[in-house]
Amino acid sequence: MKDDPIVEEIRKIKEARAERFAYNIRAIGEDLRKREKEGNRKVVSLCRERKTG
């Protein structure tokens, strides 16, 4: 399989973000949620809500 420059770029970005947060997945998630709230893009959840009762 040939190297895909787009995939390589995404991997570099992902690695840089992980390194920035000392590979702490909780800190990465908190930062992502903060950026979603501050941004002006619509965020869509693909998870189905659970029905109770």
N, C-alpha and C positions, 0 to 999 in steps of 0.2 A: 504494500500500500504506500502510495506517495505521501510525502509530508504536505500537509495542508497549511498554508501560511495563516489563514484565519484561525484555525484551531490552535496553532502555535501561539498566536497573539493572545487569544483568550486564556490559554494556559499560563502565559507570562503574567497577565493581569491577575488571574486567580492566585497565583503563587505570591505575587507582590502584596495583595490584600491579606493573605494568610500570614505572611511574614510581618506585616504591619501590626497585626493583632496577636502576635506571638502564637499563631496557630490555635488560638482560643475560639472554638466554634460559637460559644455563647456571645462573645464580644463581636464577632463577625455578624451574627444574626441581629444583635442589638443595633449595630451600625446600619445594617440594611433596612431594618424597620424605621429607624430615624430618618434615613435618606428618603424612604418612600413617603413618609409624612410630610417632609419638607419639600419634596418635589412637586411638580405640577402635572405629573402623569397619572392616569387612572390605573389603579392596581386592582387586578381581578384575582379572586381566590378560585382555584380549581377544585378545592375540597368541597364535598357535599356536606351540608349541615346535617347534623344528626337530629332526628325527630325523637322527642321524648314522649313517653306515655303510650 
